[in-house]
Amino acid sequence: MSPASSKSPARWQRSHKIAAAAVGLAVLLLVLALPYAAGYGSYRRTMWQLLSDAWFNSQDSTWQHGALAPFIAGYLVWLKRHELAALPLRPSAWGFGILMIAMVAYFIGYKANSYYFGAIALQLMPAGAVLALMGWRQMRVLLFPWCILAFTWPVRFLEDTLGFQLRFIMVRCVAVVLQVLHAPIWKDGTTLLSAPSSGHEIGDWLKLNVDGPCSGMRTLFALMLVAALFAYFRQHTWGRRIALFATSIPLAIAGNMVRLFLLIGGSALFGQSVAVGNQETEVTTFHFMAGVAVFIVAVAGMQGISALMDRWLPKVKPSARIAPQPAISPPMGWLRPAMLLGFSVATMLACWFSPSVQTGDEAGVVMNLPQRVPSFLGLPEKPAAEETNNLPEDTTIAKMLYSTAGSGEGEGDRVHVSLVLAGSERRSIHRPEVCLPGQGWSIVGSEVVPVEITPGKTLRVKDLTIEKTGHNADGTETRIRAHYVYWFIGTDITTPSHFERILRTTWDSIVRNVNHRWAYASVMTLVTEDLDPKDTHERHRTDEQTKRLMSFLVQQLVPRFQKEFMPHPIAKS
């Protein structure tokens, strides 16, 4: 080997150190130095503060694995150090294009008060930097560590979408197995109940609410991280790695099913207080150990599938390390790393000097439902335990049961009205199509309905027709039908569309410098024509009569709590 070629690895290692230092400093500036997003709060917090809230949350372990992801990715890069040292530097201009996209995303997130744009930007930055400073061959070598880095970012909006779907899948799968086994367990939404029997009523020895922790959401992404690492080191082709990684999701569901069966069996043998405990305030030792079963089942399943791959598929030898190349690359120099840092500084300055977005904007509602409106008398209701447990603490909820007077028992009307105002976290508000199935309702119809509030002023609301199967005290089933009407209320706009709400949140923050603090209004009542008035305490009411009743109540209520429709709007303080 020539003297020149023997020195080249050292030179490349020096270039790699410069590149790593430039990328690290650029990312740290954007993570630590700039107050970034406020949500609906009154002040911005840095990306580090937003990440720390999820990583080090003692009450919720869903995203705690994210704190390990950067260190795991760094270790994987270190394992590749010899392979990287063997590759010549071939910087690509595409890297600066990706960096431009990342910086634009970061700026949009700052203006929109959205952490997720910042996470996208910080994920793209290392990829763009590797291309800009080293080249495509190095990016291919570092592709897997870069993918592992994606586990860093908490994706908390999935707790309200994917989380609810997982709850529903869990309960449905467990209920099917129990039905095949003729076990005396009923399903009511996402709650498992012991069936009535001699001397026992519904839910006497088991009432297990499959909430967020029991849905498998808290273990899913941690298991996916473990599965990605397991597949990468256990298999030697990308096709097999991806196939093995894909099994992590069904295995996580299977592991969580085993956990629920253990809780049900433990409740039957030892009582629910021992097996489950109080789901709201404490977790028993039995409950905790049942949670460990999720990881045991998933890891054992991946090991078994990997062993079957090795046995049934053609043998594949690990790829040999790339030998050092005799060609010598020129030193990296400081220009490109300086340009990378310049991108970060320029983006921070653009954020800092851009017109200020009004954080913590005034809400478009008054959180006080009236007790009396024409024809109706309201009785305050307390938020359900599931609402207070699943929503952020600073979420404000007002609920009222409105009733009309009847000449006798079962001759009036009852309507449930709810008003929810988001706190500092934007996940306080979500569309009911996500959570209603978790409560046992099936959505059988959906339409946007105009309701004339005052002459010339119309409110567009979404009317969901929902149905569920209820159980009577004697164990017989009955079909229940209802209408659920809702709409979203911003600072100065109203929409029945969840997609439009998300779009207007981002657009108005960037273009109008308005950060909507969204509220969510809902009205619900039963269609009682096929129900016994002794059970509902209401008169018989057809589907069309129910719709007219709800429209009338919306007309009466909206001018009393929604500022846009108030005859004398409340002035901003």
C-alpha positions as CSV (number, residue, x, y, z in Angstrom):
1,M,0.0,0.0,0.0
2,S,1.3,3.4,-0.9
3,P,2.0,6.1,1.7
4,A,-0.7,8.2,0.3
5,S,-3.4,5.5,0.5
6,S,-2.3,4.6,4.1
7,K,-3.0,8.2,5.2
8,S,-6.4,8.4,3.4
9,P,-8.5,6.7,6.1
10,A,-7.2,9.1,8.7
11,R,-8.0,12.0,6.5
12,W,-11.5,10.6,5.9
13,Q,-12.0,10.1,9.6
14,R,-11.1,13.7,10.2
15,S,-13.7,14.7,7.6
16,H,-16.3,12.5,9.3
17,K,-15.6,14.3,12.6
18,I,-16.0,17.6,11.0
19,A,-19.3,16.5,9.4
20,A,-20.6,15.0,12.7
21,A,-19.7,18.2,14.6
22,A,-21.4,20.4,12.0
23,V,-24.6,18.2,12.0
24,G,-24.7,18.0,15.8
25,L,-24.2,21.7,16.3
26,A,-26.8,22.6,13.7
27,V,-29.4,20.3,15.3
28,L,-28.6,21.4,18.8
29,L,-29.2,25.1,17.8
30,L,-32.7,24.3,16.5
31,V,-33.5,22.0,19.4
32,L,-32.2,24.0,22.4
33,A,-31.8,27.6,21.4
34,L,-35.2,28.8,19.9
35,P,-38.5,28.8,21.8
36,Y,-40.5,27.0,19.1
37,A,-44.1,26.0,19.6
38,A,-46.8,26.9,22.1
39,G,-49.8,24.8,21.0
40,Y,-52.7,26.8,22.5
41,G,-50.6,28.0,25.4
42,S,-49.4,31.5,26.2
43,Y,-45.7,31.0,25.6
44,R,-43.5,29.0,23.3
45,R,-41.3,26.2,24.4
46,T,-38.1,24.8,22.8
47,M,-38.2,21.5,21.0
48,W,-36.1,20.0,23.8
49,Q,-38.9,21.0,26.3
50,L,-41.6,19.5,24.1
51,L,-39.6,16.3,23.7
52,S,-38.8,16.1,27.4
53,D,-42.5,16.3,28.3
54,A,-43.1,13.0,26.4
55,W,-39.8,11.2,27.1
56,F,-39.7,11.7,30.9
57,N,-43.4,11.5,31.7
58,S,-43.8,9.3,34.7
59,Q,-47.5,8.9,34.2
60,D,-47.3,7.8,30.5
61,S,-44.6,5.5,29.1
62,T,-45.8,5.6,25.5
63,W,-43.0,7.7,24.2
64,Q,-40.2,7.1,26.8
65,H,-38.3,5.0,24.3
66,G,-37.7,8.1,22.2
67,A,-35.0,9.3,24.7
68,L,-32.9,6.2,23.7
69,A,-33.3,6.4,20.0
70,P,-30.6,9.1,19.3
71,F,-28.1,7.1,21.3
72,I,-29.0,3.9,19.5
73,A,-28.7,5.6,16.2
74,G,-25.3,7.1,17.2
75,Y,-24.1,3.6,18.3
76,L,-25.1,2.2,14.9
77,V,-23.2,5.0,13.1
78,W,-20.1,4.1,15.2
79,L,-20.4,0.5,14.2
80,K,-20.2,1.7,10.6
81,R,-17.1,3.8,11.1
82,H,-14.8,1.5,9.2
83,E,-17.2,1.1,6.3
84,L,-17.6,4.9,6.1
85,A,-13.8,5.4,6.2
86,A,-13.5,3.2,3.2
87,L,-15.7,5.4,1.0
88,P,-14.5,8.4,-1.0
89,L,-16.3,11.7,-0.4
90,R,-18.6,12.6,-3.2
91,P,-20.8,15.4,-1.9
92,S,-24.2,15.9,-3.6
93,A,-26.0,19.1,-4.2
94,W,-29.2,17.2,-3.5
95,G,-28.3,17.4,0.1
96,F,-28.6,21.2,0.2
97,G,-32.0,20.8,-1.5
98,I,-33.2,18.5,1.3
99,L,-31.7,21.0,3.9
100,M,-33.8,23.7,2.3
101,I,-36.9,21.6,2.6
102,A,-36.1,20.9,6.2
103,M,-35.5,24.6,7.0
104,V,-38.8,25.6,5.3
105,A,-40.6,22.9,7.3
106,Y,-39.0,24.2,10.5
107,F,-40.1,27.8,9.7
108,I,-43.7,26.6,8.9
109,G,-43.8,24.7,12.3
110,Y,-42.7,27.8,14.1
111,K,-45.3,30.0,12.5
112,A,-48.0,27.3,12.9
113,N,-47.1,26.6,16.5
114,S,-46.8,22.9,15.4
115,Y,-44.2,20.7,16.9
116,Y,-44.7,18.1,14.1
117,F,-43.2,20.3,11.4
118,G,-40.2,20.8,13.6
119,A,-39.8,17.1,14.1
120,I,-40.0,16.5,10.3
121,A,-37.3,19.2,9.8
122,L,-35.0,17.7,12.4
123,Q,-35.4,14.2,10.9
124,L,-34.6,15.5,7.4
125,M,-31.6,17.5,8.5
126,P,-29.1,14.6,9.1
127,A,-30.1,13.0,5.8
128,G,-29.5,16.3,3.9
129,A,-26.3,16.9,5.8
130,V,-24.8,13.5,5.0
131,L,-25.6,14.0,1.3
132,A,-24.3,17.6,1.2
133,L,-21.1,16.8,3.1
134,M,-20.2,13.2,2.1
135,G,-22.5,11.7,-0.6
136,W,-25.0,9.1,-1.6
137,R,-22.9,6.0,-0.8
138,Q,-22.5,7.2,2.8
139,M,-26.2,7.9,3.0
140,R,-26.9,4.3,1.9
141,V,-24.6,3.0,4.7
142,L,-26.3,5.3,7.3
143,L,-29.9,4.6,6.1
144,F,-30.8,2.3,8.9
145,P,-29.4,4.5,11.7
146,W,-31.3,7.4,10.2
147,C,-34.5,5.3,10.2
148,I,-33.9,4.4,13.9
149,L,-33.7,8.2,14.6
150,A,-37.4,8.5,13.5
151,F,-38.3,6.8,16.8
152,T,-37.1,9.9,18.6
153,W,-40.2,11.9,17.8
154,P,-43.4,11.5,19.9
155,V,-46.4,11.3,17.5
156,R,-49.0,12.1,20.2
157,F,-51.9,12.7,17.9
158,L,-51.8,8.9,17.2
159,E,-53.0,8.4,20.8
160,D,-56.4,9.7,19.8
161,T,-56.6,7.9,16.4
162,L,-54.5,4.8,16.4
163,G,-55.0,4.4,20.1
164,F,-58.8,4.3,19.9
165,Q,-58.6,1.8,16.9
166,L,-56.3,-0.5,18.9
167,R,-58.7,-0.4,21.8
168,F,-61.5,-1.5,19.5
169,I,-59.4,-4.2,17.9
170,M,-58.3,-5.5,21.3
171,V,-61.8,-5.8,22.6
172,R,-63.2,-7.3,19.4
173,C,-60.5,-10.0,19.2
174,V,-60.8,-10.9,22.8
175,A,-64.6,-11.0,22.6
176,V,-64.5,-13.4,19.6
177,V,-62.1,-15.8,21.4
178,L,-64.3,-15.7,24.6
179,Q,-67.4,-16.3,22.5
180,V,-65.8,-19.4,21.0
181,L,-64.9,-20.6,24.5
182,H,-68.5,-19.8,25.7
183,A,-67.0,-17.7,28.5
184,P,-69.6,-15.5,30.3
185,I,-68.1,-12.2,29.2
186,W,-69.9,-9.4,27.3
187,K,-68.5,-6.6,25.3
188,D,-69.9,-3.0,25.6
189,G,-67.9,-0.7,23.5
190,T,-64.3,-1.0,24.8
191,T,-65.4,-2.4,28.1
192,L,-65.5,-6.1,29.0
193,L,-68.3,-7.1,31.5
194,S,-69.1,-10.3,33.3
195,A,-72.5,-11.6,32.1
196,P,-75.4,-11.8,34.6
197,S,-75.9,-15.2,36.3
198,S,-77.6,-16.6,39.3
199,G,-77.0,-14.2,42.1
200,H,-74.8,-11.9,40.0
201,E,-75.7,-8.8,37.9
202,I,-73.9,-7.5,34.9
203,G,-70.3,-6.6,35.7
204,D,-70.3,-8.0,39.2
205,W,-66.9,-9.7,39.1
206,L,-65.4,-8.1,36.0
207,K,-65.7,-4.6,34.6
208,L,-62.5,-4.1,32.6
209,N,-62.3,-0.8,30.6
210,V,-59.8,-1.3,27.8
211,D,-58.4,2.2,27.9
212,G,-55.2,3.7,26.6
213,P,-52.7,1.5,28.6
214,C,-54.7,-1.7,27.9
215,S,-55.0,-0.9,24.1
216,G,-51.3,-1.8,23.6
217,M,-50.5,1.8,22.5
218,R,-47.9,2.2,25.3
219,T,-45.9,-0.8,24.1
220,L,-46.5,-0.7,20.4
221,F,-43.8,1.8,19.4
222,A,-41.2,0.5,21.9
223,L,-41.8,-3.0,20.5
224,M,-41.4,-1.6,16.9
225,L,-38.0,-0.1,17.9
226,V,-36.9,-3.5,19.4
227,A,-38.2,-5.3,16.4
228,A,-36.3,-3.0,14.0
229,L,-33.0,-3.7,15.8
230,F,-33.8,-7.4,16.2
231,A,-34.5,-7.8,12.5
232,Y,-31.5,-5.8,11.4
233,F,-29.0,-7.9,13.4
234,R,-30.8,-11.2,13.0
235,Q,-31.3,-11.2,9.2
236,H,-29.0,-10.3,6.4
237,T,-31.2,-9.1,3.5
238,W,-33.4,-6.1,3.5
239,G,-36.4,-8.1,2.3
240,R,-36.2,-10.5,5.3
241,R,-35.5,-7.6,7.7
242,I,-38.6,-5.7,6.5
243,A,-40.7,-8.9,6.7
244,L,-39.6,-9.7,10.2
245,F,-40.1,-6.1,11.3
246,A,-43.6,-6.1,9.9
247,T,-44.5,-8.9,12.3
248,S,-44.0,-6.6,15.3
249,I,-47.5,-5.1,14.9
250,P,-49.5,-8.3,14.9
251,L,-47.2,-9.7,17.6
252,A,-47.8,-6.7,19.8
253,I,-51.6,-7.2,19.4
254,A,-51.2,-10.9,20.2
255,G,-49.1,-10.1,23.3
256,N,-51.7,-7.6,24.5
257,M,-54.5,-10.1,24.0
258,V,-52.5,-12.5,26.2
259,R,-52.3,-9.7,28.8
260,L,-56.1,-9.2,28.7
261,F,-56.8,-12.9,29.1
262,L,-54.5,-13.0,32.1
263,L,-56.4,-10.1,33.6
264,I,-59.7,-11.8,33.0
265,G,-58.5,-15.1,34.3
266,G,-57.0,-13.4,37.4
267,S,-60.2,-11.5,38.0
268,A,-62.2,-14.8,37.9
269,L,-59.7,-16.5,40.3
270,F,-58.6,-13.8,42.7
271,G,-61.1,-11.0,42.2
272,Q,-60.7,-7.8,40.1
273,S,-59.3,-5.8,43.0
274,V,-56.3,-8.2,43.0
275,A,-55.9,-8.8,39.3
276,V,-56.6,-5.3,37.9
277,G,-56.9,-2.9,40.8
278,N,-58.3,0.6,40.4
279,Q,-57.5,1.4,36.8
280,E,-57.6,5.1,37.5
281,T,-55.2,5.4,40.5
282,E,-53.2,2.2,40.9
283,V,-51.8,-0.9,39.1
284,T,-51.5,-4.1,41.1
285,T,-48.5,-6.3,40.9
286,F,-50.6,-8.9,39.0
287,H,-51.6,-6.2,36.5
288,F,-48.0,-5.1,36.0
289,M,-46.7,-8.6,35.5
290,A,-49.4,-9.2,32.9
291,G,-48.0,-6.2,31.0
292,V,-44.6,-7.9,30.9
293,A,-46.3,-10.7,28.9
294,V,-46.7,-8.4,26.0
295,F,-42.9,-8.2,25.5
296,I,-42.3,-11.9,26.2
297,V,-44.9,-12.9,23.6
298,A,-43.6,-10.4,21.0
299,V,-39.9,-11.2,21.4
300,A,-40.5,-14.9,21.5
301,G,-42.7,-14.6,18.4
302,M,-40.0,-12.7,16.5
303,Q,-37.4,-15.2,17.5
304,G,-39.6,-18.1,16.3
305,I,-40.3,-16.4,12.9
306,S,-36.7,-15.6,12.4
307,A,-35.7,-19.2,13.1
308,L,-38.3,-20.4,10.6
309,M,-36.8,-17.9,8.0
310,D,-33.4,-19.4,8.6
311,R,-34.7,-22.9,8.2
312,W,-37.0,-22.6,5.2
313,L,-35.4,-19.8,3.2
314,P,-32.1,-20.1,1.3
315,K,-29.0,-19.4,3.4
316,V,-27.7,-15.9,3.1
317,K,-24.2,-15.0,4.3
318,P,-23.5,-11.6,6.0
319,S,-22.2,-9.1,3.5
320,A,-18.5,-8.6,3.7
321,R,-17.1,-5.3,4.8
322,I,-16.0,-2.9,2.1
323,A,-12.2,-2.9,1.7
324,P,-10.5,0.5,1.8
325,Q,-10.4,2.2,-1.6
326,P,-7.1,3.2,-3.0
327,A,-8.5,6.5,-4.4
328,I,-7.9,9.5,-2.2
329,S,-10.7,12.1,-1.7
330,P,-9.8,15.7,-1.2
331,P,-10.2,17.1,2.4
332,M,-13.7,18.2,3.2
333,G,-12.6,21.7,4.3
334,W,-14.8,24.0,6.3
335,L,-17.0,25.6,3.6
336,R,-19.8,23.0,3.4
337,P,-20.0,22.5,7.2
338,A,-20.1,26.3,7.5
339,M,-23.0,26.5,5.0
340,L,-24.9,23.8,7.0
341,L,-24.5,25.9,10.2
342,G,-25.5,29.0,8.2
343,F,-28.8,27.3,7.1
344,S,-29.6,26.7,10.8
345,V,-28.7,30.2,11.9
346,A,-30.6,31.8,9.0
347,T,-33.7,29.7,9.8
348,M,-33.6,30.7,13.5
349,L,-33.3,34.4,12.5
350,A,-36.2,34.1,10.1
351,C,-38.3,32.6,12.9
352,W,-37.2,35.2,15.4
353,F,-37.9,38.3,13.2
354,S,-41.1,37.0,11.5
355,P,-44.4,38.7,12.6
356,S,-45.4,37.2,16.0
357,V,-48.2,34.7,16.1
358,Q,-50.8,35.5,18.8
359,T,-50.2,32.6,21.2
360,G,-53.0,31.7,23.5
361,D,-55.6,33.5,21.4
362,E,-59.0,34.1,23.0
363,A,-61.5,31.3,22.5
364,G,-64.5,31.7,20.3
365,V,-66.9,30.5,23.1
366,V,-68.0,31.3,26.6
367,M,-67.6,28.2,28.7
368,N,-70.9,28.6,30.5
369,L,-73.9,26.7,29.2
370,P,-77.1,28.4,30.3
371,Q,-79.4,26.5,32.7
372,R,-82.6,27.9,31.0
373,V,-83.4,28.2,27.4
374,P,-86.9,28.4,25.8
375,S,-88.7,25.0,26.5
376,F,-85.7,23.5,28.2
377,L,-84.3,23.3,31.7
378,G,-80.6,22.3,32.1
379,L,-79.1,20.1,34.8
380,P,-75.2,20.2,35.0
381,E,-73.4,16.9,34.4
382,K,-70.0,15.9,35.5
383,P,-67.4,14.9,32.9
384,A,-67.0,11.1,32.6
385,A,-63.9,9.6,34.3
386,E,-62.7,8.5,30.8
387,E,-62.8,12.1,29.6
388,T,-60.9,13.6,32.5
389,N,-58.3,10.7,32.4
390,N,-57.6,10.8,28.7
391,L,-57.7,14.5,28.0
392,P,-54.9,16.9,29.1
393,E,-55.5,18.4,32.6
394,D,-56.0,22.0,31.4
395,T,-58.9,21.0,29.1
396,T,-62.1,22.7,30.1
397,I,-65.4,20.8,29.8
398,A,-68.9,22.0,30.3
399,K,-71.8,19.5,30.2
400,M,-75.6,19.9,30.6
401,L,-78.6,17.6,30.4
402,Y,-81.5,19.6,28.9
403,S,-85.0,18.4,29.6
404,T,-88.5,19.6,28.5
405,A,-91.5,19.3,30.9
406,G,-94.1,16.7,30.0
407,S,-97.6,16.2,31.4
408,G,-96.7,12.8,32.7
409,E,-93.9,10.3,33.1
410,G,-92.2,9.5,29.8
411,E,-93.7,12.5,27.9
412,G,-90.8,14.9,27.8
413,D,-87.5,15.2,25.9
414,R,-83.9,14.9,27.0
415,V,-80.8,16.1,25.2
416,H,-77.1,15.9,26.3
417,V,-75.0,18.9,25.4
418,S,-71.2,19.1,25.8
419,L,-68.7,22.0,25.2
420,V,-65.0,21.2,25.3
421,L,-62.3,23.9,25.1
422,A,-58.7,22.9,24.3
423,G,-56.0,23.5,26.8
424,S,-52.4,24.2,25.8
425,E,-52.1,20.9,24.0
426,R,-53.8,20.6,20.6
427,R,-54.7,17.0,21.1
428,S,-57.4,18.1,23.6
429,I,-59.8,18.2,20.6
430,H,-60.5,15.3,18.3
431,R,-63.3,14.2,16.0
432,P,-66.0,11.9,17.6
433,E,-65.8,9.4,14.7
434,V,-62.6,8.2,16.5
435,C,-64.0,7.7,20.0
436,L,-67.7,6.8,19.4
437,P,-66.9,3.3,18.2
438,G,-64.8,2.8,21.3
439,Q,-68.0,3.5,23.3
440,G,-69.9,0.8,21.4
441,W,-71.6,3.0,18.8
442,S,-71.6,2.2,15.1
443,I,-71.8,5.2,12.7
444,V,-74.5,4.4,10.2
445,G,-75.0,7.8,8.6
446,S,-73.3,11.2,8.4
447,E,-74.3,14.5,6.8
448,V,-73.6,18.2,7.1
449,V,-76.7,20.1,8.1
450,P,-77.3,23.9,8.0
451,V,-79.0,25.3,11.0
452,E,-80.3,28.9,10.8
453,I,-79.3,30.6,14.1
454,T,-80.6,34.1,13.3
455,P,-81.9,35.5,10.0
456,G,-79.1,35.6,7.6
457,K,-76.7,33.6,9.9
458,T,-76.4,29.9,9.4
459,L,-74.3,27.3,11.3
460,R,-73.1,24.2,9.5
461,V,-73.0,21.1,11.8
462,K,-72.3,17.5,11.2
463,D,-75.1,15.0,12.1
464,L,-74.0,11.5,12.9
465,T,-76.6,8.7,13.0
466,I,-75.3,6.1,15.5
467,E,-76.5,2.7,16.7
468,K,-75.4,0.3,19.4
469,T,-76.7,-2.9,21.1
470,G,-77.6,-2.5,24.7
471,H,-78.2,-5.2,27.4
472,N,-81.3,-5.2,29.7
473,A,-81.1,-6.3,33.3
474,D,-82.4,-9.8,32.3
475,G,-79.7,-10.2,29.7
476,T,-81.8,-9.6,26.6
477,E,-80.5,-7.3,23.9
478,T,-82.0,-4.1,22.5
479,R,-81.0,-1.9,19.6
480,I,-80.4,1.8,20.5
481,R,-80.4,4.5,17.9
482,A,-79.3,8.1,18.4
483,H,-78.2,11.3,16.7
484,Y,-74.9,13.0,17.5
485,V,-74.4,16.6,16.2
486,Y,-71.1,18.4,16.5
487,W,-69.0,21.3,15.2
488,F,-65.6,22.9,15.8
489,I,-65.3,26.6,16.9
490,G,-62.1,28.6,16.4
491,T,-61.3,32.1,17.5
492,D,-63.4,33.6,14.7
493,I,-64.4,30.7,12.4
494,T,-66.6,27.6,12.7
495,T,-66.5,24.3,10.7
496,P,-68.0,20.8,10.9
497,S,-64.9,19.4,9.2
498,H,-62.0,18.0,11.1
499,F,-59.8,18.3,8.0
500,E,-60.7,21.9,7.5
501,R,-60.0,22.6,11.2
502,I,-56.4,21.2,10.8
503,L,-55.9,23.1,7.5
504,R,-57.2,26.4,8.9
505,T,-55.0,26.0,12.1
506,T,-51.9,25.9,10.0
507,W,-52.9,28.4,7.3
508,D,-54.2,31.1,9.7
509,S,-51.1,30.8,11.9
510,I,-48.8,31.4,8.9
511,V,-50.9,33.9,6.9
512,R,-53.0,35.7,9.5
513,N,-50.8,35.2,12.6
514,V,-53.8,33.8,14.4
515,N,-53.5,30.7,16.6
516,H,-57.0,29.3,16.9
517,R,-57.8,27.9,20.3
518,W,-60.4,25.4,19.2
519,A,-63.6,24.4,21.1
520,Y,-65.8,21.5,20.3
521,A,-69.6,21.5,20.8
522,S,-71.8,18.4,20.6
523,V,-75.5,17.6,21.1
524,M,-76.8,14.1,21.5
525,T,-80.2,12.5,22.0
526,L,-81.8,9.1,21.5
527,V,-84.4,8.1,18.8
528,T,-87.0,6.8,21.2
529,E,-89.8,5.5,18.9
530,D,-88.8,1.8,19.6
531,L,-87.9,2.2,23.2
532,D,-89.9,1.9,26.4
533,P,-90.7,5.3,27.9
534,K,-90.2,3.8,31.4
535,D,-86.6,3.2,30.5
536,T,-85.8,6.4,28.6
537,H,-88.1,8.7,30.6
538,E,-88.9,10.4,27.3
539,R,-91.8,10.5,24.8
540,H,-91.8,8.4,21.7
541,R,-89.9,10.4,19.0
542,T,-89.2,9.4,15.4
543,D,-86.0,10.0,13.6
544,E,-87.2,13.2,11.9
545,Q,-88.8,14.5,15.2
546,T,-85.4,13.9,16.9
547,K,-83.6,15.9,14.2
548,R,-86.0,18.8,14.6
549,L,-85.7,18.8,18.4
550,M,-81.9,19.0,18.2
551,S,-82.0,21.8,15.6
552,F,-84.3,23.8,17.8
553,L,-82.1,23.4,20.8
554,V,-79.0,24.3,18.8
555,Q,-80.8,27.5,17.6
556,Q,-81.5,28.4,21.2
557,L,-78.1,27.6,22.7
558,V,-75.6,28.8,20.1
559,P,-76.2,32.6,20.6
560,R,-75.7,32.1,24.3
561,F,-72.2,30.6,24.2
562,Q,-70.7,31.1,20.7
563,K,-69.3,34.6,20.4
564,E,-69.7,34.8,16.6
565,F,-73.5,34.5,17.0
566,M,-74.0,36.6,20.1
567,P,-76.2,39.7,19.6
568,H,-73.6,41.8,21.5
569,P,-70.2,40.1,21.0
570,I,-67.9,40.1,24.0
571,A,-65.0,42.5,23.4
572,K,-61.5,41.1,23.7
573,S,-59.7,42.2,26.8
